[in-house]
Amino acid sequence: MAGQIHFSPKLNSAYMDYVLNPPENNPKSLVPLLEGMIKQAGRQWLAKQVVAEIEINSDFFPYFRQSGFSVLAKQQVFKCRSCRDEQPSTSKKWRTWNCEDIPAIRSLYLSLVPPLIQHIEPLTHGKTLGLVYYDESHTLQAYADLVVGHQGIWVLPVIHPQIQENIANLLHQMLLELPHPNGRPIYIISRSYQPWVENSLQNLSADPGPEQALMVHYLVMRQPVEAKYHFETIENGNPEPTIPLAPIKNLPE
C-alpha cells in the first residue's frame, strides 16, 4: 500500500494526491497509512489540515472517516472536450485577472464560499492566473481558479447565482478563452454549495465523473472566544470569532 501527499509553504493545507491498495491487501491497512501521512503533514510540515477528495462510493471512504476525516462538501468533476476548433467571440466575456481584480474576487469568494471551506481552501491556488467576468455595470459576477498541468487543466468556477448571463453559455465561453489549452482535457469542479453550476454543466454536454466528498482532517484546534464588540458590517456569518479579540486600552489621544 502506498500514498502521496503534498504541501506548499504558501498554503495552510496539505493535499492528499492518491492512495494505492493492491487487491490482495486488506483495506483496513489504509488506516495506519493515512495516520502516517497525517503525522508527516502536521509534525514535519506544520500544515493546519489535510484535505482529500474521494469518491463517496469508494471502498476507502469508511477508512478515511475512521482516520478522522470529515465531509465539508460534495463535488462532481466534469470532463469537458477541448474547444480549440471554435473561435471565441469578438466581444470577450472573460479575461485574465490581475492584482486590481483581487478585492472584487475576495468579496465574491467571501459571499459564496461557506466559512468552513474558506478555512481550508485559499482564494486561489496561485499556480496559474485565473479568469474573471464582469457584467456591463463593471461588477464582478464570476471568476475561475485554474491549475494547469501536463495531463489537463483544473478549473474551479465561482459564479454569482443571480448573474444575468446564461451560465451554460458563460462556461462555454470560458472554455474557449482558457490560456494555452493545447488539446489537454479540461476538468471543471462543481461544488454542492453552487448547484447552479452543476445544472449548467449538464446542459453543456460535459461528461460527469463520480460524486466525490471534499474531506478534511484538522491538525490544529480553533478556540472560540467571546467578542465584547461586534462589527456587523464586516462579520460574515460567524458571530463567534476563532481568534482572540481584546480592546486596546490607554492609547494616547
Buried (B, 14 or more C-beta within 10 A) or exposed (E): EEBEBEBBEEBBBBBBEEBEBEEEEEEEEBBEBBBEBBEBBBEEBEBBBBBBBBEEEBEBBEBBBEBBBEBBBBBBBBEBBBBEEEEBEEEEBBEEBEEEBBEBBEEBBBEBBEEEBBBBBBBBBEBBBBBBBBBEEEEBBBBBBBBBEEEBBBBBBBBBEEBEBEBBEBBBBBBBBBEEBEEBEBBBBBBBBBEBBBEBBBEBEBEEEEEBBBBBBBBEEEEEEEBEEEEEEEEEEEEEBEEEEEEEEEEEE
